[in-house]
Amino acid sequence: MTFDPASRVQDYLVFGEFGDVNPSITDSSTYTFLSPERMAELFEHEIEGCFLYSRHFNPTNKYLANALERMEDGESAQVMASGMGAISTTLMTLCGAGNEIICGRSIYGGTYALLKNLLPRFGVTTRFVDLCNHDAVRAAMTPCTRVLYCESLSNPLLEVSDLPALAAIAHEHGARLVVDNTFTPMILSPLRHGADIVVHSLTKFVNGTSDCVAGCVVSSHEFIAQLNDINSGPSMLLGPVLDSTRAASILKNLHSLHIRLRQHGTNALYVANRLAALGYTVHYPGLGNHPQHALLGRLMNPGYGWGGMLTLDAGDHAAANRLMTLMQRDKVGYLAVSLGYFKTLFTTPGHSTSSEIPLEEREAAGLHEGLIRFSIGLDEDIAETMVRIERCLTEARVKPGGSPRI
């Protein structure tokens, strides 16, 4: 059955304290009780509509969480101060000393650093594998594996995860499938394809205006309760609370996400097709020659496009730097990290968002030094933007071809 995440979000109505169409912002860290007994009861278990302290939850954050759980078709959600806060608390809830995580080798650099450098200090180890090779994934699983972790569309190589297949492998081995859906909100609904937990950096497409940092976790009632447990929940005890004013702002922006995604996707497909026609090495899941084009076509929710992310191989790092400098000069967009903004953003991930991954591992995965990651913006006249890109390619002496992908 077709699932329409935009309609689920649009149907979620929250009125403010005085009937205002936007919910009132709760500007309070603590909450009063009519009796000591009621306060004691809330320390024992969650009571719907009853709040204790904003490190746990407040009404404004709860409104945003409710909208996000509807978007992802989950039971419950928790919003946090960053995407890394969402990822780290999720993994700390699922894993303890002696446990293992299996993770894709093409992954956001911050996540890689968490898994490779920080979690081993607490006795949790990670094996990085090619998630497109399901035999390799199965071979990596052991009785100690608690999590199979992937990105729905990997950062930055844009490999599409076969979510049903990965979910089956995880569950066969008693593990949970955790999916970072930052690149494809609304486009993919991982929980509907067997995932157990979905995380997002709300900073990116969901918010869309590059003016805040935030994250979320969407899962079952049971898991979110574990995450928030007063005695042992990492979200409760580490305190990655999202400011209520920012939560209210993200909730407003969430209601336009479906419109923005369509424009991001339309523009990205135009740029990708034009670059490919000119003979450049471009990687975009909406192109028919993308290795997982058909897979994404089967899994995606219709009507939201193929995403706003694409990569271009400029051949080498020097050429990539020349091109990006010229594109910023000619107002194609900004030389900046992050994504999902209304202007195009571009960076060389090997020297920014994936720099935590050692060079030899980047090269083995196909992340070449000349690779430029684009987050394509909401340009009204994308044909004019493409003219500027082509002019910059010529001036930067970036020739068609680039480095072959592995």
C-alpha positions as CSV (number, residue, x, y, z in Angstrom):
1,M,0.0,0.0,0.0
2,T,1.3,3.5,-0.9
3,F,2.4,5.5,2.1
4,D,2.2,9.3,1.9
5,P,4.4,10.9,4.5
6,A,3.6,14.4,3.5
7,S,-0.1,13.9,4.1
8,R,0.6,12.3,7.4
9,V,2.5,15.4,8.5
10,Q,0.0,17.8,7.0
11,D,-2.9,16.1,8.9
12,Y,-1.1,16.7,12.2
13,L,-2.7,19.8,13.7
14,V,-1.5,21.4,17.0
15,F,-3.2,24.5,18.3
16,G,-1.5,27.0,20.5
17,E,-2.6,27.9,24.0
18,F,-5.1,30.6,22.7
19,G,-6.2,28.8,19.5
20,D,-3.1,30.0,17.5
21,V,-2.4,27.9,14.4
22,N,1.2,27.4,15.6
23,P,1.7,25.7,18.9
24,S,2.8,27.8,21.8
25,I,6.5,27.6,22.6
26,T,7.1,26.3,26.1
27,D,9.8,28.4,27.5
28,S,10.3,26.5,30.8
29,S,12.8,24.1,32.1
30,T,10.7,22.6,34.9
31,Y,6.9,22.0,35.5
32,T,4.6,22.2,38.4
33,F,2.5,19.4,40.0
34,L,-0.7,19.5,41.9
35,S,0.4,16.8,44.3
36,P,3.7,15.1,45.4
37,E,2.1,11.8,44.5
38,R,1.7,12.8,40.9
39,M,5.4,13.9,40.7
40,A,6.5,10.6,42.2
41,E,4.4,8.7,39.7
42,L,6.0,10.5,36.7
43,F,9.4,9.4,38.0
44,E,8.2,5.8,37.7
45,H,6.8,5.9,34.2
46,E,5.7,8.2,31.4
47,I,2.3,9.8,31.7
48,E,0.9,11.2,28.5
49,G,0.5,15.0,28.6
50,C,2.4,15.3,31.8
51,F,5.9,16.9,31.9
52,L,8.6,16.9,34.5
53,Y,11.8,18.6,33.2
54,S,12.8,19.7,29.8
55,R,16.0,17.5,29.7
56,H,13.5,14.7,29.3
57,F,10.8,16.3,27.2
58,N,8.7,19.5,26.9
59,P,5.5,20.1,25.0
60,T,7.1,21.9,22.1
61,N,9.7,19.1,21.5
62,K,6.9,16.6,21.9
63,Y,4.9,18.3,19.1
64,L,7.9,18.0,16.8
65,A,8.5,14.4,17.8
66,N,4.9,13.5,17.1
67,A,5.1,15.0,13.6
68,L,8.3,13.1,12.9
69,E,6.9,9.8,14.0
70,R,4.0,10.3,11.7
71,M,6.4,11.2,8.8
72,E,8.4,8.0,9.4
73,D,5.4,5.8,10.3
74,G,6.9,5.0,13.7
75,E,5.3,4.7,17.1
76,S,7.4,7.2,19.0
77,A,10.2,9.7,18.5
78,Q,12.7,11.7,20.5
79,V,14.2,15.0,19.2
80,M,17.7,16.0,20.2
81,A,20.2,18.8,19.9
82,S,22.1,17.2,16.9
83,G,22.1,14.3,14.5
84,M,25.2,13.0,16.2
85,G,23.3,13.2,19.5
86,A,20.6,11.0,18.0
87,I,23.1,8.5,16.6
88,S,25.4,8.2,19.7
89,T,22.5,7.8,22.2
90,T,20.8,5.2,20.0
91,L,24.0,3.1,19.7
92,M,24.7,3.5,23.5
93,T,21.2,2.3,24.2
94,L,21.7,-0.8,22.0
95,C,25.3,-1.7,22.8
96,G,27.5,-2.3,25.8
97,A,31.0,-3.6,26.4
98,G,31.8,-6.7,24.3
99,N,29.1,-5.9,21.7
100,E,29.8,-5.3,18.0
101,I,28.4,-3.1,15.3
102,I,28.4,-3.8,11.5
103,C,28.5,-0.6,9.5
104,G,28.7,0.5,5.9
105,R,32.2,1.6,4.7
106,S,30.7,4.6,2.9
107,I,29.5,6.7,5.9
108,Y,29.4,10.2,7.3
109,G,32.8,11.1,8.8
110,G,31.4,12.0,12.2
111,T,29.7,8.7,12.5
112,Y,32.8,6.9,11.4
113,A,34.8,8.7,14.1
114,L,32.2,7.8,16.7
115,L,32.4,4.1,15.8
116,K,36.1,3.8,15.1
117,N,37.6,6.1,17.7
118,L,35.2,6.7,20.6
119,L,33.0,3.7,21.2
120,P,36.0,1.2,21.4
121,R,36.9,3.1,24.6
122,F,33.7,1.7,26.1
123,G,34.3,-1.9,24.7
124,V,32.1,-1.5,21.6
125,T,33.8,-2.4,18.3
126,T,32.7,-1.9,14.7
127,R,33.4,-3.8,11.5
128,F,33.1,-1.7,8.3
129,V,31.9,-3.6,5.2
130,D,30.5,-3.0,1.7
131,L,26.8,-3.1,2.4
132,C,26.1,-3.8,-1.3
133,N,27.8,-7.2,-0.8
134,H,25.2,-9.0,1.3
135,D,27.5,-12.1,1.6
136,A,30.1,-9.9,3.2
137,V,27.5,-8.5,5.6
138,R,26.4,-12.0,6.6
139,A,30.0,-13.1,7.1
140,A,30.7,-10.1,9.3
141,M,27.8,-10.9,11.7
142,T,28.8,-12.7,15.0
143,P,26.9,-13.6,18.1
144,C,28.2,-10.3,19.6
145,T,26.6,-8.2,16.9
146,R,23.9,-6.0,18.2
147,V,23.5,-3.4,15.4
148,L,23.6,-3.3,11.6
149,Y,24.0,0.4,10.8
150,C,23.5,2.0,7.4
151,E,22.6,5.2,5.7
152,S,19.6,4.9,3.4
153,L,21.6,6.9,0.8
154,S,25.2,6.9,1.8
155,N,27.3,10.0,2.4
156,P,29.0,10.8,0.2
157,L,29.0,8.0,-2.4
158,L,25.2,7.9,-2.7
159,E,24.9,4.1,-2.5
160,V,21.3,3.0,-1.9
161,S,20.9,0.5,1.0
162,D,18.7,-2.5,0.3
163,L,16.7,-2.0,3.4
164,P,14.6,-5.2,3.3
165,A,17.6,-7.4,2.7
166,L,19.7,-5.7,5.4
167,A,16.8,-6.0,7.8
168,A,16.5,-9.7,7.1
169,I,20.2,-10.2,7.7
170,A,20.1,-8.2,11.0
171,H,17.1,-10.0,12.3
172,E,18.4,-13.5,11.4
173,H,21.3,-12.7,13.7
174,G,19.3,-11.1,16.5
175,A,20.5,-7.6,15.7
176,R,18.7,-4.3,15.1
177,L,18.8,-2.4,11.8
178,V,19.5,1.3,12.5
179,V,19.1,3.6,9.4
180,D,20.3,7.2,9.0
181,N,17.6,8.7,6.7
182,T,19.1,12.2,6.6
183,F,19.5,12.3,2.8
184,T,16.1,10.9,2.0
185,P,13.3,12.1,4.4
186,M,9.9,11.3,2.9
187,I,11.6,9.8,-0.1
188,L,12.3,6.6,1.9
189,S,10.4,5.2,4.9
190,P,12.9,2.7,6.4
191,L,10.6,1.4,9.2
192,R,8.2,0.2,6.5
193,H,11.0,-1.8,4.9
194,G,12.0,-3.6,8.1
195,A,14.3,-1.2,9.9
196,D,14.0,-1.0,13.7
197,I,15.2,2.5,14.3
198,V,15.6,5.6,12.1
199,V,17.8,8.6,12.9
200,H,18.0,12.0,11.3
201,S,20.1,15.1,11.3
202,L,17.2,17.5,11.2
203,T,19.8,20.2,10.5
204,K,19.7,19.2,6.8
205,F,16.7,18.7,4.5
206,V,14.0,18.5,7.3
207,N,14.8,22.0,8.6
208,G,16.1,23.3,5.2
209,T,17.3,26.7,6.2
210,S,20.8,26.0,7.7
211,D,20.0,28.0,10.8
212,C,20.1,25.3,13.5
213,V,21.5,22.0,14.5
214,A,19.1,19.2,15.6
215,G,18.4,15.5,15.4
216,C,15.8,12.8,16.1
217,V,15.3,9.1,16.7
218,V,12.1,7.4,15.5
219,S,11.2,3.8,16.6
220,S,8.9,1.8,18.8
221,H,7.4,3.0,22.0
222,E,9.6,0.4,23.8
223,F,12.8,1.7,22.3
224,I,12.1,5.4,22.9
225,A,11.2,4.5,26.5
226,Q,14.6,2.8,26.8
227,L,16.3,5.9,25.3
228,N,14.6,8.1,27.9
229,D,14.7,5.9,31.0
230,I,15.4,8.0,34.0
231,N,17.9,5.5,35.5
232,S,19.7,4.2,32.4
233,G,18.6,6.0,29.2
234,P,21.4,7.7,27.3
235,S,19.2,10.4,26.1
236,M,18.0,11.3,29.6
237,L,21.4,11.0,31.2
238,L,23.7,12.5,28.6
239,G,21.3,15.4,28.1
240,P,21.3,16.2,24.3
241,V,18.1,18.3,24.7
242,L,16.8,20.4,21.8
243,D,15.9,24.0,22.6
244,S,12.1,24.4,22.4
245,T,12.4,27.6,20.2
246,R,14.4,25.6,17.7
247,A,11.9,22.7,17.8
248,A,9.1,25.1,17.0
249,S,11.0,26.5,14.1
250,I,11.8,23.0,12.7
251,L,8.1,22.0,13.0
252,K,7.1,25.0,10.9
253,N,9.7,24.1,8.2
254,L,8.7,20.4,8.2
255,H,5.3,21.3,6.7
256,S,7.0,22.5,3.5
257,L,9.5,19.6,3.3
258,H,7.6,17.8,0.5
259,I,7.5,20.9,-1.7
260,R,11.2,21.5,-1.2
261,L,12.2,17.9,-1.8
262,R,10.4,17.9,-5.2
263,Q,12.3,21.1,-6.3
264,H,15.6,19.8,-4.9
265,G,15.1,16.5,-6.8
266,T,13.9,18.2,-10.1
267,N,17.0,20.5,-10.1
268,A,19.4,17.7,-9.1
269,L,18.1,15.5,-11.9
270,Y,18.5,18.3,-14.4
271,V,22.1,19.0,-13.4
272,A,23.0,15.3,-13.2
273,N,21.6,14.6,-16.7
274,R,23.4,17.6,-18.2
275,L,26.7,16.7,-16.6
276,A,26.3,13.0,-17.8
277,A,25.5,14.2,-21.3
278,L,28.7,16.2,-21.4
279,G,30.6,13.1,-20.4
280,Y,31.5,14.0,-16.8
281,T,31.6,11.3,-14.1
282,V,28.5,12.1,-12.1
283,H,26.8,9.9,-9.6
284,Y,23.1,10.4,-8.9
285,P,20.5,7.8,-8.0
286,G,17.9,9.3,-10.4
287,L,20.1,8.4,-13.4
288,G,19.4,5.1,-15.1
289,N,23.1,4.0,-14.9
290,H,23.3,4.4,-11.1
291,P,24.0,0.8,-9.8
292,Q,21.0,1.0,-7.4
293,H,18.6,3.1,-9.5
294,A,16.1,0.3,-9.9
295,L,16.4,-0.6,-6.2
296,L,15.6,2.9,-5.1
297,G,12.7,3.0,-7.6
298,R,11.2,0.0,-5.8
299,L,11.7,1.3,-2.3
300,M,10.9,5.0,-2.6
301,N,7.6,6.7,-1.9
302,P,6.4,8.2,-5.2
303,G,6.2,11.9,-5.8
304,Y,9.2,13.3,-3.9
305,G,11.9,12.9,-6.5
306,W,15.3,11.2,-6.3
307,G,16.9,13.5,-3.8
308,G,19.0,16.6,-3.9
309,M,22.5,15.1,-3.6
310,L,24.9,14.3,-6.4
311,T,28.6,13.9,-6.8
312,L,31.0,15.0,-9.6
313,D,34.5,13.6,-10.0
314,A,36.7,16.6,-11.0
315,G,39.7,14.3,-11.5
316,D,42.0,15.5,-8.7
317,H,41.8,17.6,-5.6
318,A,43.4,20.7,-7.2
319,A,40.9,20.7,-10.0
320,A,38.1,20.3,-7.6
321,N,39.3,23.3,-5.6
322,R,39.6,25.4,-8.7
323,L,36.0,24.5,-9.7
324,M,34.5,25.1,-6.3
325,T,36.2,28.5,-6.0
326,L,34.9,29.6,-9.4
327,M,31.3,28.3,-8.7
328,Q,31.2,30.4,-5.5
329,R,32.5,33.4,-7.4
330,D,29.8,32.9,-10.1
331,K,27.1,32.5,-7.5
332,V,26.3,28.9,-8.3
333,G,26.2,28.4,-4.5
334,Y,28.4,28.2,-1.5
335,L,31.6,26.3,-0.7
336,A,30.4,24.9,2.5
337,V,29.6,21.7,4.4
338,S,26.1,20.5,5.2
339,L,23.2,20.1,2.9
340,G,19.5,20.6,2.3
341,Y,19.9,24.5,2.1
342,F,17.9,26.5,-0.4
343,K,21.1,27.5,-2.1
344,T,23.5,24.9,-3.6
345,L,26.3,23.8,-1.3
346,F,29.4,22.0,-2.5
347,T,32.5,20.5,-0.8
348,T,35.2,17.8,-1.3
349,P,34.2,15.3,1.3
350,G,37.6,13.7,1.4
351,H,38.9,16.9,2.9
352,S,35.8,17.9,5.0
353,T,32.8,15.7,5.9
354,S,34.7,12.4,5.4
355,S,38.1,13.5,6.4
356,E,37.9,11.4,9.6
357,I,38.2,8.3,7.4
358,P,41.8,7.4,6.5
359,L,42.8,8.0,2.9
360,E,43.4,4.3,2.1
361,E,39.8,3.4,3.4
362,R,38.3,6.3,1.4
363,E,40.1,5.2,-1.8
364,A,39.1,1.6,-1.3
365,A,35.4,2.7,-1.0
366,G,35.7,4.8,-4.2
367,L,35.8,8.2,-2.5
368,H,38.4,9.8,-4.7
369,E,40.3,13.0,-4.0
370,G,38.7,14.9,-6.8
371,L,35.1,14.0,-5.7
372,I,32.8,17.0,-5.2
373,R,29.6,16.5,-3.2
374,F,26.7,18.8,-4.3
375,S,23.6,19.6,-2.3
376,I,21.5,21.1,-5.1
377,G,19.4,24.1,-4.1
378,L,15.9,25.4,-4.9
379,D,16.9,27.5,-7.9
380,E,14.0,28.8,-9.9
381,D,16.0,28.7,-13.2
382,I,18.2,25.7,-12.9
383,A,19.1,25.9,-16.6
384,E,20.7,29.3,-16.0
385,T,22.6,27.8,-13.0
386,M,23.8,25.0,-15.2
387,V,25.2,27.5,-17.7
388,R,27.2,29.0,-14.9
389,I,28.4,25.5,-13.8
390,E,29.5,24.7,-17.4
391,R,31.4,28.0,-17.7
392,C,33.2,27.2,-14.4
393,L,34.1,23.7,-15.6
394,T,35.7,25.2,-18.7
395,E,37.6,27.9,-16.8
396,A,38.7,25.4,-14.1
397,R,40.0,23.1,-16.9
398,V,38.0,20.1,-15.5
399,K,37.6,17.7,-18.4
400,P,35.0,15.1,-18.8
401,G,35.9,11.6,-17.5
402,G,37.2,12.0,-14.0
403,S,38.4,9.0,-12.1
404,P,36.7,5.7,-12.7
405,R,34.5,4.5,-9.8
406,I,35.5,1.2,-8.1
